[in-house]
Amino acid sequence: MVNEAIASSLDTPTTTSPLPTPNSQLPTPNSPLPTHKLHLINPSLPKIYIIVTDLGNTNQKLFDKFNSLDRAVSFAFNSSQKNTKTQFDRAIRNNRKAFLHTKPNDPKSNRDPDIILFTMNDEQITIDIDLYLDVPDSSIKNAKTRIRYIQQQLNHKDVVIVSTSGTSDVKYRQLRSFIEGLKDAGYEIVNS
């Protein structure tokens, strides 16, 4: 009885499309590119820790672009920047590792009891930046140059710390290209 039902259903015309052939799955020149790509991590390469600074100076549209990047990218805010509270809160809500820097005795550090501030003076800052992404300029070409620099000069390290400013769309595009290039080369982006 079951076999008859299967056989009869096979004889019934269907309105579904036939299975795609391998060539029909290829993107056409006008089709959108896939949004996700599989990257293989090479465990022998150093891990890359990226921190984006000055995000309290950005507008909402630009901040959202940076916030759409890989979740392992960390954000740093300065309490004296005009949009720090809003952007910091959004970063935390989006499960982003975020740091808020304020100088000791800064009157702005007490303005909002909902923000936990970390205060330190310049002597207490112990992060050694290995690479400033936006030096000498912010460009896709420079992002590729910086990846080659990591491959040639910093591959002996366990973790490479990279810093960039989040103050313009050009810097966002450079960072996005840098992250994609790192992943294509087998590097892992980490946040701790």
N, C-alpha and C positions, 0 to 999 in steps of 0.2 A: 504494500500500500504506500509506504514512504517512497520507494523507488518510483512508483507511478506518479506521485505528486511532483517529485523532482523532475521527472521526464516531461510531464505536462507543462511545468513551469518553464522549462527550457524551450518548449515549442511556442510559448506565448510571446508575442512581440513585446519588446520593452521600449520605454521612452528614455532610458538612460543613455548617456554617451558611451561609445566604445572606449576601452582602455587606451590611454595615450601611448603612442609609440615613442621610443627613446628620442627621436628627432623632434617630436612635437613638444617635448618638455624644455627644449632649449629656448632661452629668452630671445625675443626679437629685438631689433635695434631700439624700438620704442617702449619695450616693457621695463617696468621698474626693476632695479637691482634687488637681490635678496637682502633682507635686513640683518640676518645673522649668518655668521660664518664659523665653521669649526676650526679651532686652533689647537695644535698639539703643543704641549709644554715640554721643553727640554729641561729636565731636572738638574743638569750639569751647569746651566747658565745661572747667573745671579738673578735674584728676584728684584723687581723694580718697584720702588715706593714713590708715588707721585703725589705732590702736594700743590694745590692751586691756592695762591694767595690773593689778597685784595678783593675778595668777592663782595665785601660790604660796600664797595664803590660801584657795583654793577646795577643795571636796571633789571626788572623782573624777566624780560624776554631773554636777555643775555645769560642771566643766572640759570634759567631753565635749560638753556643749551648745555652749559657746563654740567648741570645736574643730570643730564641725560647720558653722560659718559659712563664708562665702566664704574661700577659701584665701589671698586677698590680704591679709586682715586679719592684722596683726602682733601678737605677744604680747610683753609685757615682764614680767620677773620680778625680784624682789628677793631676794638671797641669804639674808636674815634670815627669810623666810617659811617656814612649816613644811613645805609640800608642794612647794617649788620644784624640787627634784631630780626628783621623779617627773613633775610636770607639764611641766617644761622638756624632759625626755627624750621624753615623749609628743609634744610639739609638734614637736620636731625629726624624730622618726620619721614624722610625718604631713606632712613637707615644709612646715612652717609657719616663717615667719621669726620668730625668737625672740631676744630680748635678755635678758641677765642682768646686772643692775647690782649691784655691790658697792662698798662704800666702800674706799678704800685701807687696807691693814693690817687688814682684817676677818678675824678668825681663822676664820670660816666659809668664807672663800674658798679655803682650802687643804684643806677636809674631803674633797673628792672629786677625784681626779686625772683623772677622765673628763670633767669639765665644763670647758669653756673659759670663763673669766670675763673680762669687760671691766671694768676698774676705772677710775674717773674721779672727780674731785671735782666739787662743784657748779659750779665755774667752767668746767669743761670740757664741761658739758652744753650743746649748742648747738641742740637741737630747739626751735623756736618753735611751740607749739601754737596753732592758730588758733581752735579750738573745743573746749570741754569738753562732751561730749554729756550728761552727767548733771548739768549745772548749768542751771537751779535745782533740778530734780528728775529722777527716773528714771520716765518714763512714755511711752506711745505718743504721747500728745498733744505732749509736749515733743520727741519725735523729729521729728514733722512740723513743729513750730515751728523746729527747728534746720535742717531742709532749706530752709525758706523763708528763713531767715537767710543761708544759703550763697548761695541764688539772688539775694537782694537786696544783700548786703554783700560777698561774697567771690568773685563770679564773675569778677572781673578777675585773679585769681591763677592761676598755672600749676598749683600743687598746694595743696590745703587739707589741713592736718594736723588730725585729729580724735582726741581721746583720751577714753577712758572706763574706768571701773573694772570689773573682772570679778568682783565679789564677791557678786552675788545673782542670783536668777532674774529679778527685775524688770529689772535692768540688761541681762541677756541678751535678754529680750523687747524691750526698748527698742532695743537695738543691731540685732537681727534686723529690726525694723520700719524702722529708719533705713536699713539697707543696702538693703532692698527698695524703699523710697521713693526713695533715690538712683538706683538702677538704673532704676526706672520713669521718672525724670526725665531719664535719658540720661547720668548720670555714670558714670565708670569708677573702680572701686576698684583701687588699685595698692599694691605693697609695696616699691617702690624709687623 
